[in-house]
Structure formats: structure tokens, C-alpha cells
């Protein structure tokens, strides 16, 4: 078995690859590493294919050209699926990651119990390009901060990292990244606990343009939401459910204030409740329990209304029992009502989680995800 497989996702990186591949090969020779280099190209319209074909005559380079898929994360997964090395190392094609650090990353991965190694910009000895403006640096720091619930690594969003192929294969069936931050996906879903960071000097790309657009930044937030659900499961779902419930309070009050000018009070109250319940349903269907949003909407909506009614009854019963049974709560009706709200919300959440928005079988869910993304990561 080869020691190492290096996966390089690429799109319109022909000029950079001419420089990168010889540097990678030189680093491998210096570190005495037996390795393969896998370039995964998304059918670039530039000279990537002929450039790689020419380079493969002199270097251990293998080109995978994808004609029907797009995206950095899925390209990395395609490269890892094709890899045969004991260790898998990922780096960008734009010359932002120093190939000279490959030996250090692999050496660190050899030391048990290390199971994930990052070429880090944010530890002592690492740096980012001085030419980067404050806004780009600020965005990078914010994105890193948003990743804190998943790992204590200082630079978990780095695109220069390595892990064991065995770790990857164990998690392959549950990987479904969105966007560019495949390293964080692997770090979380491969359940890597022993992370080592090697300082690197990150530089801006030499040629070509950055592909991290506003659209990709929004997809990054969606990716974080998926990882949040995966790592914290019901805690994550309940947090989102409760926050959406809070937005429903504001919708209710705003609608009541608006309708009370034209409609009699009882009807205005009913319409305000119905409006907030409907907006909560839509938000929960598309955010909290998005895995179930491909199920029939009318059936879900009617079931959701029933769960809300059940929660309201539990709320009322709890409040009444506490206030009429225990002298302590008889004098503290607001406290009894607050506990009733919590009980009602708990029942409502359980009904939503396991009945209204019940999870499909894995194969159905995977098919729905592919349909949602259009086979694009």
C-alpha cells in the first residue's frame, strides 16, 4: 500500500498546477514519501486536462475529470474514494498551501493517537498573506468562531489537512458536505478527537480567481446547521425549535396589533394565533426539521396543528393542576403558567420530532438530499 495519497481539487487551475505539482513532488522526495497525486478536475474549460496529462509523464499524477458534478467538497470525496494511500492529504491547487509542509503533516499523523492534522494559519508560527484586506481576515475569523461548537482546533476550516484512510472509510456513508469546508465535515463526522496543528504560511493565490463567493458563504452557514444537527442531535433540534417558537410570539403580537384595528377582538386573536402557528410550521419544516421537507406538506401541516393543540392542552392542564393542587403555586400563578409553557413546548417538540416531521429511512433521505442539491455539493 502507498504511504500517501494527495488529493487536489481543481477548476481552471492549469497555470497553478504547472508550478504546484513539481513542488509537491520535490517535497515528497525530500520527505522520502511513496505517494500518488490525484487531481480532481470539474471539466475545466482551460488547459487543465492537457497540463495534467503532460505532468503525469514525469510525476505520479492521476487525473480524475468529472463532467456531471461540481463543487470542491464532492471533488475531494471523489479523490478520496479513488485513493489507495494509507494517509489522505488534501490541499488547494492555487498555491496558497506550502507543499514543503507535506512531510510535517504526514509525520504528525504517524504519531498515535493523532487522527487528524491541520496545516494551521492561526497557531504560533503560522500566518496569513499580508495582502489580505481586513474584511477578508475578519470573515475568516468569524467563520472560525462559528466552528467552535464542533472542535477546539484553532484553524478547523483550513483546506490543508490529512487523516487516515481508515477514518475516512468508516464515515463515508454519512458524509454530505455543502460548499467548500470539507475539512470541518471530515473532522466532525469521522469523529476525530486527537487533532494536531502544524503552523503554515498561507499565501494568496498566484493566478486565477477566488471561488468563495457570497453564495458559498451562505452555503457554509447551511453546512454548519447540518453539522450542528449531526453532533448535538435532539439538543440541536430543540434549540432551533425553541428559537422559532420565540419568533412566533412576535408574529402573533404584530398580527394582533394590525388586525385589531379592523376586526373584532376574538377573531383577531384567532387569526393572529393561526398566522404565527403557520409561520412556525414553515420555519420548522424548512430549517429545524429540513430533512423532512420533501414529505407531503398538507399532511404535515394538519399534523403540526394537531401537535400544537396537544401542546396547548398539556400547557393548560399543567398550569391548572399546579395552581389548584399545590398551595405554593396557588400564590404563584405566573410560575405555574411558565412551567405549563415548558411542558406544552416539550410535548409539542416531541410530537414534531417523532411524528409530524419523522425522519425517512436513510436511503430515502439521501435521495432527497441529492435531489435538493442537484448533485452539486
C-alpha positions as CSV (number, residue, x, y, z in Angstrom):
1,X,0.0,0.0,0.0
2,X,1.2,3.5,-0.8
3,X,2.0,5.7,2.2
4,X,0.1,8.7,1.0
5,X,-2.5,10.0,-1.4
6,X,-2.6,13.7,-2.1
7,X,-6.0,15.0,-3.3
8,X,-6.0,18.3,-5.1
9,X,-9.5,19.6,-6.2
10,X,-9.2,21.9,-9.2
11,X,-11.2,24.1,-11.5
12,X,-9.5,26.3,-14.0
13,X,-6.1,25.9,-12.2
14,X,-3.9,25.0,-15.2
15,X,-1.3,27.7,-14.6
16,X,-1.1,27.0,-10.9
17,X,-0.8,23.2,-11.4
18,X,2.3,23.7,-13.6
19,X,4.0,25.2,-10.6
20,X,2.4,23.2,-7.8
21,X,2.9,19.6,-9.0
22,X,6.8,19.8,-9.3
23,X,6.9,21.5,-5.8
24,X,4.7,18.7,-4.4
25,X,7.0,16.0,-5.9
26,X,10.1,17.7,-4.6
27,X,8.5,17.8,-1.1
28,X,7.7,14.1,-1.3
29,X,11.2,13.3,-2.4
30,X,12.7,15.3,0.5
31,X,10.4,13.5,3.0
32,X,11.1,10.1,1.4
33,X,7.4,9.5,0.9
34,X,5.9,7.0,-1.5
35,X,2.8,8.8,-2.7
36,X,0.3,9.4,-5.5
37,X,-1.1,12.8,-6.5
38,X,-4.8,12.9,-7.5
39,X,-6.1,16.0,-9.3
40,X,-9.9,16.0,-9.4
41,X,-11.0,18.5,-12.1
42,X,-14.6,19.6,-12.7
43,X,-14.2,19.6,-16.5
44,X,-12.4,22.9,-16.6
45,X,-12.7,24.9,-19.8
46,X,-9.0,25.9,-19.6
47,X,-5.9,23.8,-20.2
48,X,-6.1,21.7,-17.0
49,X,-6.6,18.4,-18.8
50,X,-3.6,18.6,-21.2
51,X,-1.5,20.2,-18.5
52,X,-2.1,17.2,-16.2
53,X,-1.6,14.7,-19.0
54,X,1.8,16.3,-19.6
55,X,2.7,16.4,-15.9
56,X,1.7,12.7,-15.4
57,X,4.6,11.7,-17.7
58,X,7.1,13.0,-15.2
59,X,5.3,12.8,-11.8
60,X,3.0,10.3,-10.0
61,X,-0.1,12.2,-11.1
62,X,-3.5,10.8,-11.7
63,X,-6.3,13.0,-13.2
64,X,-10.0,12.5,-12.5
65,X,-12.3,14.6,-14.7
66,X,-15.8,15.0,-13.6
67,X,-18.3,16.0,-16.2
68,X,-21.6,15.9,-14.3
69,X,-20.7,17.1,-10.9
70,X,-19.4,20.3,-9.5
71,X,-18.0,21.5,-6.2
72,X,-14.8,21.4,-4.1
73,X,-16.2,19.1,-1.3
74,X,-17.6,16.5,-3.6
75,X,-14.4,16.7,-5.7
76,X,-12.3,15.9,-2.5
77,X,-14.6,13.0,-1.7
78,X,-14.2,11.6,-5.3
79,X,-10.5,11.8,-4.9
80,X,-10.5,10.1,-1.5
81,X,-12.8,7.3,-2.9
82,X,-10.2,6.7,-5.6
83,X,-7.2,7.0,-3.3
84,X,-5.1,3.9,-2.2
85,X,-2.7,5.5,0.2
86,X,-2.7,4.8,4.0
87,X,-2.9,8.5,4.6
88,X,-5.0,11.0,2.8
89,X,-3.9,14.6,2.4
90,X,-5.9,17.5,0.9
91,X,-4.5,20.8,-0.4
92,X,-5.7,23.5,-2.7
93,X,-4.4,23.9,-6.3
94,X,-4.0,27.7,-6.0
95,X,-0.5,27.6,-4.4
96,X,-1.9,29.0,-1.1
97,X,-0.7,25.9,0.8
98,X,3.0,25.3,1.0
99,X,3.8,21.8,-0.3
100,X,7.0,21.9,1.7
101,X,4.9,21.2,4.8
102,X,3.5,17.9,3.5
103,X,6.3,15.9,5.3
104,X,5.5,17.5,8.6
105,X,1.8,16.8,8.3
106,X,2.3,13.1,7.5
107,X,4.9,12.8,10.2
108,X,2.5,14.1,12.8
109,X,-0.2,11.7,11.6
110,X,2.2,8.8,12.2
111,X,2.3,9.7,15.9
112,X,-0.6,7.9,17.7
113,X,-3.2,8.8,18.9
114,X,-3.2,11.6,16.3
115,X,-6.0,11.1,13.8
116,X,-6.3,14.4,12.1
117,X,-3.6,17.0,11.2
118,X,-4.2,20.6,10.0
119,X,-1.9,23.0,8.3
120,X,-2.8,25.9,10.5
121,X,-2.7,29.6,10.0
122,X,-3.8,30.5,13.5
123,X,-1.3,28.9,15.8
124,X,2.2,30.3,16.7
125,X,4.4,30.2,13.7
126,X,1.5,30.3,11.2
127,X,0.4,33.3,9.2
128,X,-1.9,34.6,6.5
129,X,-1.0,36.6,3.5
130,X,-0.2,40.3,4.3
131,X,-2.0,41.3,1.1
132,X,-5.3,40.1,2.5
133,X,-7.6,43.0,3.5
134,X,-9.1,43.4,6.9
135,X,-12.5,42.4,5.6
136,X,-11.3,39.0,4.4
137,X,-9.4,38.4,7.6
138,X,-12.5,39.4,9.6
139,X,-14.7,37.0,7.6
140,X,-12.2,34.2,8.1
141,X,-12.1,34.8,11.9
142,X,-15.9,34.9,12.2
143,X,-16.3,31.7,10.3
144,X,-13.7,30.1,12.5
145,X,-15.5,31.3,15.6
146,X,-18.8,29.8,14.3
147,X,-17.0,26.5,14.1
148,X,-16.1,26.5,17.8
149,X,-19.1,24.2,18.9
150,X,-17.5,21.4,16.9
151,X,-13.8,21.4,17.7
152,X,-11.2,23.2,19.8
153,X,-8.8,23.3,16.8
154,X,-7.6,26.9,16.1
155,X,-8.0,26.6,12.3
156,X,-10.7,24.0,11.6
157,X,-11.7,25.5,8.3
158,X,-8.3,25.1,6.7
159,X,-8.2,23.3,3.3
160,X,-4.7,21.8,4.0
161,X,-5.2,18.7,6.2
162,X,-4.5,15.0,6.5
163,X,-6.2,12.0,8.0
164,X,-6.1,8.2,7.9
165,X,-7.9,6.5,5.0
166,X,-9.4,4.1,7.6
167,X,-11.0,7.1,9.4
168,X,-12.5,8.3,6.2
169,X,-13.9,5.0,5.1
170,X,-15.7,4.5,8.4
171,X,-17.6,7.7,8.0
172,X,-18.1,7.6,4.2
173,X,-21.7,6.8,4.3
174,X,-22.7,9.8,6.4
175,X,-20.7,12.5,4.6
176,X,-22.9,15.1,2.9
177,X,-20.9,18.4,2.8
178,X,-22.1,21.6,1.3
179,X,-19.7,24.2,-0.1
180,X,-16.0,24.4,0.5
181,X,-15.3,23.5,4.1
182,X,-14.8,19.7,3.6
183,X,-12.1,19.6,6.3
184,X,-14.6,20.5,9.0
185,X,-17.1,17.9,7.7
186,X,-14.4,15.2,7.9
187,X,-13.2,16.4,11.3
188,X,-16.7,16.2,12.8
189,X,-18.2,13.1,11.1
190,X,-15.0,11.0,11.2
191,X,-15.2,11.7,15.0
192,X,-11.5,12.8,15.1
193,X,-10.6,13.5,18.7
194,X,-6.8,13.9,18.6
195,X,-6.1,16.8,16.3
196,X,-2.6,18.2,15.7
197,X,-2.0,21.6,14.1
198,X,1.2,22.4,12.1
199,X,2.0,26.0,11.5
200,X,1.9,27.1,7.9
201,X,2.3,30.4,6.0
202,X,-0.9,30.8,3.9
203,X,-0.4,32.9,0.8
204,X,-2.9,34.3,-1.7
205,X,-3.4,32.5,-5.0
206,X,-0.9,33.4,-7.7
207,X,-3.2,33.2,-10.8
208,X,-7.0,32.7,-11.2
209,X,-9.8,34.0,-9.1
210,X,-11.2,33.0,-5.7
211,X,-14.3,30.9,-5.8
212,X,-15.5,31.7,-2.2
213,X,-18.5,33.9,-3.2
214,X,-21.4,35.2,-1.2
215,X,-23.4,32.2,-2.3
216,X,-20.7,29.9,-0.9
217,X,-20.7,31.8,2.4
218,X,-24.5,31.2,2.7
219,X,-23.9,27.6,2.0
220,X,-21.3,27.5,4.7
221,X,-24.0,28.6,7.2
222,X,-26.2,25.8,5.9
223,X,-23.3,23.3,6.3
224,X,-22.8,24.5,9.9
225,X,-26.5,23.8,10.6
226,X,-26.2,20.3,9.3
227,X,-23.1,19.6,11.5
228,X,-24.9,21.1,14.5
229,X,-27.8,18.6,13.9
230,X,-25.4,15.7,13.5
231,X,-23.2,16.4,16.5
232,X,-25.9,17.5,19.0
233,X,-29.0,15.8,17.6
234,X,-32.1,16.4,19.8
235,X,-30.3,19.3,21.6
236,X,-29.8,21.0,18.3
237,X,-33.3,20.4,17.1
238,X,-34.9,21.6,20.4
239,X,-32.7,24.8,20.3
240,X,-33.9,25.6,16.8
241,X,-37.5,24.7,17.7
242,X,-37.5,27.0,20.7
243,X,-36.0,29.9,18.8
244,X,-38.6,29.6,16.1
245,X,-41.2,29.4,18.8
246,X,-39.9,32.7,20.1
247,X,-40.3,34.3,16.7
248,X,-43.9,33.1,16.7
249,X,-44.6,35.3,19.7
250,X,-43.5,38.4,17.8
251,X,-45.5,37.4,14.7
252,X,-48.6,36.8,16.9
253,X,-48.3,40.2,18.6
254,X,-47.7,42.1,15.4
255,X,-50.6,40.4,13.6
256,X,-52.9,41.1,16.6
257,X,-51.8,44.8,16.7
258,X,-52.5,45.0,12.9
259,X,-55.8,43.1,12.8
260,X,-57.4,44.6,15.9
261,X,-58.0,47.9,14.1
262,X,-60.3,46.3,11.6
263,X,-61.6,43.0,13.1
264,X,-63.4,42.3,16.4
265,X,-61.1,41.1,19.1
266,X,-61.9,37.4,19.3
267,X,-61.5,36.9,15.6
268,X,-58.3,39.0,15.5
269,X,-56.8,36.9,18.3
270,X,-57.7,33.7,16.5
271,X,-56.2,34.9,13.2
272,X,-53.0,36.1,14.9
273,X,-52.6,32.6,16.6
274,X,-53.2,30.9,13.2
275,X,-50.7,33.1,11.4
276,X,-47.9,32.6,14.0
277,X,-48.6,28.9,14.0
278,X,-48.4,28.7,10.2
279,X,-45.1,30.7,10.1
280,X,-43.7,28.5,12.8
281,X,-44.7,25.4,10.8
282,X,-42.9,26.8,7.6
283,X,-39.8,27.7,9.6
284,X,-39.6,24.3,11.3
285,X,-40.3,22.4,8.1
286,X,-37.5,24.3,6.2
287,X,-35.0,24.8,9.0
288,X,-35.3,22.8,12.2
289,X,-36.6,19.6,10.5
290,X,-35.4,20.3,7.0
291,X,-34.7,16.6,6.5
292,X,-38.4,16.0,6.2
293,X,-39.4,18.9,4.0
294,X,-39.9,16.6,1.0
295,X,-42.8,14.9,2.6
296,X,-46.4,16.0,1.8
297,X,-46.9,19.5,3.1
298,X,-50.6,19.4,3.8
299,X,-50.4,16.2,5.8
300,X,-47.5,17.7,7.8
301,X,-49.4,21.0,8.3
302,X,-52.5,19.3,9.7
303,X,-50.4,17.1,11.9
304,X,-48.5,20.1,13.1
305,X,-51.7,21.9,14.0
306,X,-52.7,18.8,16.0
307,X,-49.4,18.8,17.8
308,X,-49.8,22.5,18.7
309,X,-53.3,21.8,20.1
310,X,-51.9,18.9,22.1
311,X,-49.1,21.1,23.5
312,X,-51.7,23.8,24.4
313,X,-53.8,21.2,26.3
314,X,-50.7,20.0,28.2
315,X,-49.8,23.6,28.9
316,X,-53.3,24.3,30.3
317,X,-53.5,21.1,32.3
318,X,-50.1,21.6,33.9
319,X,-50.9,25.1,34.9
320,X,-54.3,24.2,36.3
321,X,-53.0,21.1,38.3
322,X,-50.1,23.1,39.8
323,X,-52.1,26.1,40.7
324,X,-55.1,24.2,42.1
325,X,-53.2,21.3,43.9
326,X,-50.2,22.9,45.5
327,X,-50.5,26.0,47.8
328,X,-47.1,27.1,46.7
329,X,-48.2,27.5,43.1
330,X,-51.6,28.9,44.1
331,X,-49.8,32.0,45.2
332,X,-47.5,32.0,42.2
333,X,-49.8,31.5,39.2
334,X,-47.3,33.0,36.8
335,X,-44.7,30.4,37.8
336,X,-47.2,27.7,37.3
337,X,-48.1,29.2,33.9
338,X,-44.4,29.3,32.9
339,X,-43.9,25.6,33.9
340,X,-47.0,24.9,31.8
341,X,-45.5,26.6,28.8
342,X,-42.3,24.5,29.1
343,X,-44.3,21.2,29.5
344,X,-46.5,22.2,26.5
345,X,-43.5,23.1,24.4
346,X,-41.8,19.8,25.3
347,X,-44.8,17.7,24.3
348,X,-45.1,19.8,21.1
349,X,-41.4,19.3,20.3
350,X,-41.6,15.5,20.8
351,X,-44.6,15.2,18.6
352,X,-43.0,17.3,15.9
353,X,-39.7,15.5,16.1
354,X,-41.0,11.9,16.0
355,X,-44.4,12.2,14.4
356,X,-45.0,15.4,12.3
357,X,-41.5,15.6,10.9
358,X,-40.5,11.9,11.3
359,X,-37.2,11.0,9.6
360,X,-37.4,8.9,6.5
361,X,-35.3,5.8,6.1
362,X,-31.6,6.7,5.3
363,X,-31.8,5.8,1.6
364,X,-34.9,8.0,1.1
365,X,-33.2,10.8,2.9
366,X,-30.1,10.5,0.8
367,X,-32.1,10.6,-2.4
368,X,-33.9,13.7,-1.2
369,X,-30.7,15.4,-0.4
370,X,-29.3,14.6,-3.8
371,X,-32.5,16.0,-5.4
372,X,-32.2,19.2,-3.2
373,X,-28.6,19.8,-4.2
374,X,-29.0,18.7,-7.8
375,X,-25.9,16.5,-7.4
376,X,-23.9,19.6,-6.6
377,X,-22.2,19.8,-3.2
